[in-house]
Amino acid sequence: MTLRTLRFSLLAIAAGFFGTATLASPIDWKTVRGWDISFYPGSEGCQAFALFEEDTAFFIGFDNTDDELLLDVTLLDKKWASIEKGTEYDIAVKFGNESPWSLEMDGLRTDDFPGLNIMINAQSDEATLFIREFQGESSMTWSYADTTLGRYTLKGSRAAFDEVVNCQRSYLAARKSQSDPFANSNKKADPFAD
């Protein structure tokens, strides 16, 4: 399987992870310094995607399902075959030389792609700090128990996440501007009004 095919497959699968069960194709926003930014209709959120060495896929962005804006962080790797969907895993992530984060991540399984996911209230101090460290450091290291899952570059992460924010703001503004053209009609002229 080529990296391009893997990316397309992971993006299609990821669309199913985020939000409703309806599989909707992601809408490409732009590519920024090696990160693909897309809008996922199922989650009403924008995500940055990177495929790291040894085929670990990483997504970070927003989920706006039910109008609750959440920071959505997902890692997928075909090698993690024993991950069980719905099981909670204690995962550590360390950005550069910062103190490590301890995250309770949920196991995901779709076809042959197991992974880990966490949702954090996007308005919280925790999400703000997580994003700041993600954007400000040059690498991140993910671990489970005594096993390093991977050490990944964060080259371009500042520009990528800034573009995720631009994408999400664009979507929210477009959604807000859509309104019922009949809501402000003159009720006297409305033959259906009581």
NORCORRA-V924508 format. One record per pair of residues at least 12 apart in sequence whose C-alpha atoms are under 6 Angstrom apart, sorted by the first residue. I is the first residue (numbers start at 1). J is the second residue. If there is no record, write none. Layout:
BEGIN
i: <I & I>
j: <J & J>
END
This chain:
BEGIN
i: <15 & 18 & 19 & 19 & 19 & 20 & 26 & 26 & 26 & 27 & 32 & 33 & 35 & 35 & 36 & 36 & 43 & 43 & 43 & 44 & 45 & 45 & 45 & 46 & 46 & 46 & 46 & 47 & 47 & 47 & 48 & 56 & 56 & 57 & 57 & 58 & 58 & 59 & 59 & 60 & 60 & 69 & 70 & 70 & 70 & 70 & 71 & 71 & 71 & 72 & 73 & 73 & 74 & 74 & 75 & 75 & 76 & 76 & 77 & 78 & 78 & 83 & 84 & 85 & 85 & 85 & 86 & 86 & 87 & 87 & 88 & 88 & 89 & 89 & 90 & 90 & 91 & 91 & 91 & 92 & 92 & 93 & 93 & 94 & 94 & 95 & 95 & 95 & 96 & 96 & 96 & 105 & 105 & 135 & 135 & 138 & 138 & 138 & 139 & 139 & 139 & 140>
j: <40 & 43 & 42 & 43 & 65 & 42 & 38 & 39 & 40 & 39 & 160 & 156 & 49 & 50 & 48 & 49 & 63 & 64 & 65 & 64 & 62 & 63 & 64 & 61 & 62 & 164 & 168 & 60 & 61 & 164 & 60 & 76 & 77 & 75 & 76 & 74 & 75 & 73 & 74 & 72 & 73 & 122 & 119 & 120 & 121 & 122 & 119 & 120 & 122 & 119 & 117 & 118 & 116 & 117 & 115 & 116 & 114 & 115 & 115 & 113 & 114 & 107 & 107 & 107 & 108 & 109 & 106 & 107 & 106 & 107 & 105 & 106 & 104 & 105 & 103 & 104 & 103 & 143 & 144 & 142 & 143 & 141 & 142 & 140 & 141 & 137 & 139 & 140 & 137 & 139 & 140 & 117 & 118 & 157 & 158 & 153 & 154 & 155 & 152 & 153 & 154 & 152>
END
